[in-house]
Amino acid sequence: MNTRLSPTATGLALSGTLVIVFVLCAFVQAVAPGLQASHMWVNLFTAAPIGSAEAWFEGILSSLVAGFIAGWLFGAIYNKKAAWLERRGK
Protein backbone atom coordinates (compact mmCIF):
# COMPACT_ATOMS: atom_id res chain seq x y z
CA MET A 1 0.00 0.00 0.00
CA ASN A 2 1.42 3.38 -1.02
CA THR A 3 0.98 5.77 1.86
CA ARG A 4 3.68 8.28 0.95
CA LEU A 5 3.16 11.99 0.42
CA SER A 6 5.52 14.21 -1.49
CA PRO A 7 6.74 16.78 1.06
CA THR A 8 7.35 19.28 -1.73
CA ALA A 9 3.87 18.84 -3.21
CA THR A 10 2.32 19.04 0.25
CA GLY A 11 4.28 22.23 0.96
CA LEU A 12 3.23 23.80 -2.33
CA ALA A 13 -0.42 22.83 -1.76
CA LEU A 14 -0.50 24.33 1.73
CA SER A 15 1.31 27.50 0.69
CA GLY A 16 -1.14 27.97 -2.18
CA THR A 17 -4.06 27.38 0.16
CA LEU A 18 -2.78 29.92 2.69
CA VAL A 19 -2.23 32.53 -0.03
CA ILE A 20 -5.80 32.08 -1.27
CA VAL A 21 -7.22 32.32 2.25
CA PHE A 22 -5.10 35.42 2.97
CA VAL A 23 -6.20 37.13 -0.24
CA LEU A 24 -9.86 36.31 0.43
CA CYS A 25 -9.66 37.62 3.99
CA ALA A 26 -7.75 40.75 2.97
CA PHE A 27 -10.32 41.38 0.22
CA VAL A 28 -13.21 41.03 2.69
CA GLN A 29 -11.43 43.41 5.05
CA ALA A 30 -10.90 45.93 2.22
CA VAL A 31 -14.52 45.74 1.05
CA ALA A 32 -16.15 45.69 4.50
CA PRO A 33 -13.64 47.06 7.03
CA GLY A 34 -16.17 47.21 9.84
CA LEU A 35 -17.12 43.55 9.51
CA GLN A 36 -14.23 42.25 11.66
CA ALA A 37 -14.61 38.85 9.99
CA SER A 38 -11.05 38.39 8.83
CA HIS A 39 -8.77 40.97 10.39
CA MET A 40 -7.08 38.51 12.75
CA TRP A 41 -6.16 36.17 9.88
CA VAL A 42 -4.56 39.09 8.05
CA ASN A 43 -2.73 40.15 11.22
CA LEU A 44 -1.40 36.62 11.62
CA PHE A 45 0.82 37.14 8.58
CA THR A 46 1.69 40.85 8.78
CA ALA A 47 2.00 43.67 11.29
CA ALA A 48 1.55 46.30 8.57
CA PRO A 49 -1.66 48.35 8.51
CA ILE A 50 -4.51 46.30 7.05
CA GLY A 51 -5.21 47.23 3.45
CA SER A 52 -1.78 48.70 2.76
CA ALA A 53 0.42 47.49 -0.07
CA GLU A 54 2.96 46.42 2.53
CA ALA A 55 0.35 44.23 4.26
CA TRP A 56 -0.56 42.55 0.96
CA PHE A 57 3.11 41.92 0.11
CA GLU A 58 4.08 40.68 3.57
CA GLY A 59 0.93 38.61 3.95
CA ILE A 60 1.28 36.82 0.64
CA LEU A 61 5.02 36.25 1.11
CA SER A 62 4.54 35.03 4.70
CA SER A 63 1.72 32.72 3.60
CA LEU A 64 3.93 31.23 0.90
CA VAL A 65 6.90 30.65 3.18
CA ALA A 66 5.01 29.48 6.27
CA GLY A 67 2.73 27.27 4.18
CA PHE A 68 5.59 25.62 2.35
CA ILE A 69 7.56 24.95 5.53
CA ALA A 70 4.54 23.60 7.41
CA GLY A 71 3.39 21.49 4.46
CA TRP A 72 6.87 20.10 3.82
CA LEU A 73 7.25 19.20 7.49
CA PHE A 74 3.80 17.58 7.52
CA GLY A 75 4.64 15.45 4.47
CA ALA A 76 8.02 14.40 5.83
CA ILE A 77 6.70 13.54 9.30
CA TYR A 78 3.68 11.74 7.81
CA ASN A 79 5.97 9.58 5.67
CA LYS A 80 8.12 8.63 8.68
CA LYS A 81 5.09 7.72 10.79
CA ALA A 82 3.38 5.82 7.95
CA ALA A 83 6.55 3.78 7.34
CA TRP A 84 6.83 3.09 11.07
CA LEU A 85 3.23 1.89 11.24
CA GLU A 86 3.72 -0.32 8.15
CA ARG A 87 6.75 -1.96 9.76
CA ARG A 88 4.66 -2.68 12.85
CA GLY A 89 1.92 -4.20 10.70
CA LYS A 90 -0.78 -1.66 11.52
Salt bridges, closest charged atoms under 4 A:
none
